[in-house]
Amino acid sequence: MFRAVQWNDASEEHIGRHGVMPQEVEDVLFHPPRWVEWRRDSTRAVFGRTGEGRYLAVLVADRGRGEVFVVTARDMTPAERRTYRKKAK
């Protein structure tokens, strides 16, 4: 689904404020199971778990050809966790 992830200093700093590391985001994007929800303006919310089992919600902007830019990432809410358990593939 995702071929490459694009970052800049601002996006790495932004997820850091949520206590999320870039490697955790890449775990979610490249390793199923995950649940993807399309949003407006070619963005997607990707819900998944890190290799350590942390539940994350990652917002990415589609750049085409399987490339995405990381907008933000944070821990899932309890409601998102419940939905993730039902919908993740």
C-alpha positions as CSV (number, residue, x, y, z in Angstrom):
1,M,0.0,0.0,0.0
2,F,2.7,2.5,1.0
3,R,6.0,2.5,-0.9
4,A,7.8,5.5,0.7
5,V,7.4,7.9,3.5
6,Q,8.4,11.6,3.2
7,W,9.4,13.7,6.3
8,N,10.7,17.1,7.0
9,D,12.1,18.6,10.2
10,A,8.7,20.2,11.1
11,S,6.8,16.9,10.8
12,E,9.3,15.0,12.9
13,E,9.2,17.7,15.5
14,H,5.4,17.7,15.5
15,I,5.1,14.0,16.1
16,G,7.8,14.3,18.8
17,R,5.5,16.6,20.7
18,H,3.0,13.7,20.8
19,G,5.8,11.4,22.1
20,V,5.9,9.5,18.8
21,M,9.2,8.4,17.1
22,P,9.6,8.2,13.3
23,Q,10.3,4.5,13.5
24,E,7.0,3.9,15.2
25,V,5.2,5.7,12.4
26,E,7.0,3.6,9.8
27,D,6.0,0.4,11.8
28,V,2.4,1.4,11.4
29,L,2.6,2.3,7.8
30,F,4.6,-0.7,6.5
31,H,3.4,-3.5,8.8
32,P,-0.2,-4.7,8.8
33,P,-2.7,-5.1,10.3
34,R,-3.9,-1.6,9.9
35,W,-7.1,0.3,9.2
36,V,-7.0,3.1,6.7
37,E,-9.7,5.8,6.5
38,W,-9.7,8.3,3.6
39,R,-10.2,11.9,4.6
40,R,-10.7,15.0,2.5
41,D,-7.9,16.7,0.5
42,S,-6.1,13.4,-0.3
43,T,-5.2,12.7,3.3
44,R,-5.6,9.3,5.0
45,A,-5.8,8.4,8.7
46,V,-3.9,5.2,9.2
47,F,-4.5,3.2,12.4
48,G,-2.1,0.5,13.5
49,R,0.2,-0.9,16.1
50,T,4.0,-0.5,16.4
51,G,6.3,-3.4,16.8
52,E,6.2,-2.8,20.5
53,G,2.4,-2.9,20.5
54,R,1.6,0.8,20.8
55,Y,-1.7,1.8,19.1
56,L,-1.1,4.9,16.9
57,A,-3.2,7.1,14.6
58,V,-1.1,8.5,11.7
59,L,-2.3,11.2,9.4
60,V,-0.6,11.2,6.0
61,A,-1.0,13.2,2.8
62,D,-1.0,11.2,-0.5
63,R,1.9,12.3,-2.8
64,G,1.1,9.7,-5.5
65,R,2.7,6.4,-6.6
66,G,2.6,5.0,-3.1
67,E,4.4,7.9,-1.5
68,V,3.0,9.7,1.6
69,F,4.0,12.7,3.7
70,V,3.5,12.3,7.4
71,V,1.4,15.2,8.8
72,T,1.0,14.0,12.4
73,A,0.8,10.9,14.6
74,R,-0.6,10.3,18.1
75,D,-1.9,7.6,20.3
76,M,-5.3,6.2,19.4
77,T,-8.3,7.1,21.5
78,P,-10.1,4.3,23.3
79,A,-12.9,4.5,20.7
80,E,-10.3,4.3,17.8
81,R,-8.8,1.2,19.4
82,R,-12.2,-0.6,19.5
83,T,-12.8,0.3,15.9
84,Y,-9.3,-0.8,14.9
85,R,-9.8,-4.2,16.5
86,K,-12.9,-4.7,14.4
87,K,-11.7,-3.3,11.1
88,A,-7.9,-3.9,10.9
89,K,-6.7,-6.0,8.0
